[in-house]
Amino acid sequence: MDREKITLTGVPETLLATLHARACDSRSSHSLLHDRTALDTVRRIDYDFRRTGMNSVNAAGVALRARCLDDWTAAFLARHPRATVLHLACGLDTRAHRLARFPETRWIDVDLPEVVALRNRLLPVPDGDYRVLATSVTADGWLEELPADRPVVAVFEGLSMYLRPADGERLIRRITSHFPGGQLLFDCFNGLGVRMQRLIPVLRRTGATVYWGIDDPRALERLHPGLTCLDVIRGCDLPEVRHVPPLARFEARLTGLVPGVRDVFRMVRFEFPGGGG
Ligand SMILES: C[S@@+](CC[C@H](N)C(=O)[O-])C[C@H]1O[C@@H](n2cnc3c(N)ncnc32)[C@H](O)[C@@H]1O
């Protein structure tokens, strides 16, 4: 089998870290995601995965956040099966494959053109109403051209921190003003996480930079009338943490003891009105 040689650098290269983490999780007896496609995909890639700095502890952290977003997405779709799922910065993530979707759900994956090209070569196309868009999320126009006939659940994992704060806030404004209600589900760093970024191996090795630290997620409510923060959950407090390997559980417990550090990485869920709530 010819393996796919990876030429991505900078922020796009970081998708190898999260892919590798999901593959590690799927091999573990503690698996939270059971993502066989991630494992198969890693095997088809020619890349030195040691560059990602992933080990069983931080792979469990990635699996935890993915599981949280999977669960929130599934809960939204259970209430709104006809919704549009706007999965931004999809990378080589297989959320559309992992989640049992309704036939009437519309799924749109979005990432940069070089990532979408790689995705199209490596991943099977999921069933149902599915498409993938090759664009920067900060580019003008693409979002406004999407049909706005249904509530949206906009899911973005491993994206917000790489955006400039003004671009992140503009993205939230564009989603909330375009769609007739829905939810925003994403992970974020706080300001301390941005200041400490050079301690994170994948950022050091890929040269990627994070810019947007959100100290008070509830302050984003000002971006759209009725935008409401439903949940802010620290990475170390995610409910599935009880299922991760003992060392990862221990690290989460330690992190939880240190003010500031325990908020470095959080999951947030927002709702905005318009019939999609
Ligand atoms: C850490 S990876 C996460 C990928 C995927 N969500 C996952 O969990 O495996 C970061 C992703 O953000 C994407 N990304 C960064 N900036 C972007 C932008 N402006 N527009 C679209 N995608 C972007 C990168 O190409 C990459 O796929």
Ligand as a Chemical Component Dictionary entry (heavy atoms), coordinates in Angstrom:
data_LIG
# 
_chem_comp.id                   LIG 
_chem_comp.type                 NON-POLYMER 
_chem_comp.pdbx_formal_charge   0 
_chem_comp.three_letter_code    LIG 
# 
loop_
_chem_comp_atom.comp_id 
_chem_comp_atom.atom_id 
_chem_comp_atom.alt_atom_id 
_chem_comp_atom.type_symbol 
_chem_comp_atom.charge 
_chem_comp_atom.model_Cartn_x 
_chem_comp_atom.model_Cartn_y 
_chem_comp_atom.model_Cartn_z 
_chem_comp_atom.pdbx_ordinal 
LIG C1  C1  C 0  -5.797  20.899 15.903 1  
LIG S1  S1  S 1  -6.390  20.663 14.251 2  
LIG C2  C2  C 0  -8.015  20.045 14.656 3  
LIG C3  C3  C 0  -8.605  19.260 13.544 4  
LIG C4  C4  C 0  -9.881  18.503 13.905 5  
LIG N1  N1  N 0  -10.903 19.369 14.418 6  
LIG C5  C5  C 0  -9.566  17.430 14.908 7  
LIG O1  O1  O 0  -10.001 17.538 16.074 8  
LIG O2  O2  O -1 -8.872  16.488 14.530 9  
LIG C6  C6  C 0  -6.700  22.325 13.728 10 
LIG C7  C7  C 0  -7.473  22.418 12.435 11 
LIG O3  O3  O 0  -7.901  23.760 12.240 12 
LIG C8  C8  C 0  -7.847  24.010 10.865 13 
LIG N2  N2  N 0  -7.860  25.460 10.677 14 
LIG C9  C9  C 0  -7.063  26.356 11.284 15 
LIG N3  N3  N 0  -7.351  27.603 10.862 16 
LIG C10 C10 C 0  -8.386  27.465 9.975  17 
LIG C11 C11 C 0  -9.137  28.381 9.212  18 
LIG N4  N4  N 0  -8.889  29.690 9.254  19 
LIG N5  N5  N 0  -10.107 27.906 8.417  20 
LIG C12 C12 C 0  -10.387 26.572 8.351  21 
LIG N6  N6  N 0  -9.697  25.663 9.076  22 
LIG C13 C13 C 0  -8.707  26.102 9.867  23 
LIG C14 C14 C 0  -6.555  23.356 10.439 24 
LIG O4  O4  O 0  -6.431  23.202 9.045  25 
LIG C15 C15 C 0  -6.663  22.032 11.184 26 
LIG O5  O5  O 0  -7.359  21.057 10.451 27 
# 
loop_
_chem_comp_bond.comp_id 
_chem_comp_bond.atom_id_1 
_chem_comp_bond.atom_id_2 
_chem_comp_bond.value_order 
_chem_comp_bond.pdbx_ordinal 
LIG C1  S1  SING 1  
LIG S1  C2  SING 2  
LIG S1  C6  SING 3  
LIG C2  C3  SING 4  
LIG C3  C4  SING 5  
LIG C4  N1  SING 6  
LIG C4  C5  SING 7  
LIG C5  O1  DOUB 8  
LIG C5  O2  SING 9  
LIG C6  C7  SING 10 
LIG C7  O3  SING 11 
LIG C7  C15 SING 12 
LIG O3  C8  SING 13 
LIG C8  N2  SING 14 
LIG C8  C14 SING 15 
LIG N2  C9  SING 16 
LIG N2  C13 SING 17 
LIG C9  N3  DOUB 18 
LIG N3  C10 SING 19 
LIG C10 C11 SING 20 
LIG C10 C13 DOUB 21 
LIG C11 N4  SING 22 
LIG C11 N5  DOUB 23 
LIG N5  C12 SING 24 
LIG C12 N6  DOUB 25 
LIG N6  C13 SING 26 
LIG C14 O4  SING 27 
LIG C14 C15 SING 28 
LIG C15 O5  SING 29 
# 
